[in-house]
Amino acid sequence: SAQRRQHGVIGGGTVGDPMLSFFNSFFPDEDESPAFERDDTSELMAKLMPQSARTQSFPKLEVRGVETTDMPQVYFKVRVVPAGVDGTPHIVMKCYRHFMEFQSALASELPSAWRPQLPIAPSDLGPEDCNVRLTDREFLLRLGDYLDCIACTGELIWSATAQNFFHLSTEYQDSE
């Protein structure tokens, strides 16, 4: 079995660096910790700022980190929060090739719909260098923006392609 290595999504930075703290707030190291399910901040925010009808009616997609395998292959951890107050968040692991296939399937299913551009992975580099680029914070932020656009565009997020890709379809929800 391939040994997996966890990579923090933030490279560099120094202890006490405010930018590092800011980015780490978006990309925690341990998604499986109890804080992932519900932390003090999310409870406070829920009390102070109840969800609007818009945020309840659309799923939320967040890049939560990356994981590499020995092959080498980079997988993106995408946290999916289904629409509504009863949805249980889950993680889907997708590599860049999966996102390219997703983009192509969206174009086939919805040929006339506007689609955000998938961030471009560097193709002129060797596998090791490309994997480093896929894990840097700038690429991850662009990927996060791409996911935000998908999640906030009803025609895209409610498509069969997106429902299956992000495990939002009834088949996935019923199996949980």
Solvent accessible surface area in square Angstrom, and as a share of the most:
residue,aa,sasa,rsa
1,S,164,1.06
2,A,52,0.41
3,Q,127,0.56
4,R,150,0.55
5,R,117,0.43
6,Q,109,0.48
7,H,73,0.33
8,G,49,0.47
9,V,5,0.03
10,I,22,0.11
11,G,57,0.55
12,G,66,0.63
13,G,46,0.44
14,T,97,0.57
15,V,155,0.89
16,G,69,0.66
17,D,38,0.20
18,P,105,0.66
19,M,103,0.46
20,L,33,0.17
21,S,70,0.45
22,F,104,0.43
23,F,15,0.06
24,N,61,0.31
25,S,85,0.55
26,F,106,0.44
27,F,12,0.05
28,P,46,0.29
29,D,102,0.53
30,E,109,0.49
31,D,3,0.02
32,E,138,0.62
33,S,36,0.23
34,P,115,0.72
35,A,58,0.45
36,F,25,0.10
37,E,113,0.51
38,R,137,0.50
39,D,57,0.29
40,D,122,0.63
41,T,85,0.49
42,S,42,0.27
43,E,78,0.35
44,L,97,0.48
45,M,81,0.36
46,A,51,0.39
47,K,160,0.68
48,L,116,0.58
49,M,126,0.56
50,P,106,0.67
51,Q,100,0.45
52,S,60,0.39
53,A,83,0.65
54,R,117,0.43
55,T,63,0.37
56,Q,67,0.30
57,S,58,0.37
58,F,48,0.20
59,P,6,0.04
60,K,113,0.48
61,L,3,0.02
62,E,36,0.16
63,V,7,0.04
64,R,34,0.12
65,G,7,0.06
66,V,2,0.01
67,E,11,0.05
68,T,8,0.04
69,T,10,0.06
70,D,82,0.43
71,M,135,0.60
72,P,45,0.28
73,Q,49,0.22
74,V,2,0.01
75,Y,52,0.20
76,F,0,0.00
77,K,11,0.05
78,V,0,0.00
79,R,32,0.12
80,V,0,0.00
81,V,31,0.18
82,P,14,0.09
83,A,32,0.25
84,G,33,0.31
85,V,114,0.65
86,D,135,0.70
87,G,25,0.24
88,T,81,0.47
89,P,35,0.22
90,H,27,0.12
91,I,53,0.27
92,V,4,0.02
93,M,64,0.29
94,K,26,0.11
95,C,1,0.00
96,Y,32,0.12
97,R,124,0.45
98,H,47,0.21
99,F,0,0.00
100,M,99,0.44
101,E,90,0.40
102,F,5,0.02
103,Q,36,0.16
104,S,70,0.45
105,A,41,0.32
106,L,0,0.00
107,A,35,0.27
108,S,92,0.59
109,E,68,0.30
110,L,32,0.16
111,P,104,0.66
112,S,112,0.72
113,A,13,0.10
114,W,154,0.54
115,R,68,0.25
116,P,10,0.07
117,Q,133,0.59
118,L,15,0.07
119,P,12,0.08
120,I,122,0.62
121,A,14,0.11
122,P,26,0.16
123,S,111,0.71
124,D,126,0.65
125,L,57,0.28
126,G,37,0.35
127,P,97,0.61
128,E,113,0.51
129,D,81,0.42
130,C,25,0.15
131,N,19,0.10
132,V,100,0.57
133,R,120,0.44
134,L,10,0.05
135,T,21,0.12
136,D,53,0.27
137,R,81,0.30
138,E,111,0.50
139,F,4,0.02
140,L,0,0.00
141,L,66,0.33
142,R,115,0.42
143,L,0,0.00
144,G,17,0.17
145,D,90,0.47
146,Y,5,0.02
147,L,0,0.00
148,D,75,0.39
149,C,50,0.30
150,I,0,0.00
151,A,4,0.03
152,C,64,0.38
153,T,37,0.22
154,G,23,0.22
155,E,99,0.44
156,L,0,0.00
157,I,0,0.00
158,W,122,0.43
159,S,8,0.05
160,A,61,0.47
161,T,25,0.14
162,A,0,0.00
163,Q,28,0.12
164,N,75,0.39
165,F,25,0.10
166,F,0,0.00
167,H,54,0.24
168,L,17,0.08
169,S,14,0.09
170,T,97,0.57
171,E,124,0.56
172,Y,83,0.31
173,Q,58,0.26
174,D,119,0.62
175,S,91,0.59
176,E,122,0.55
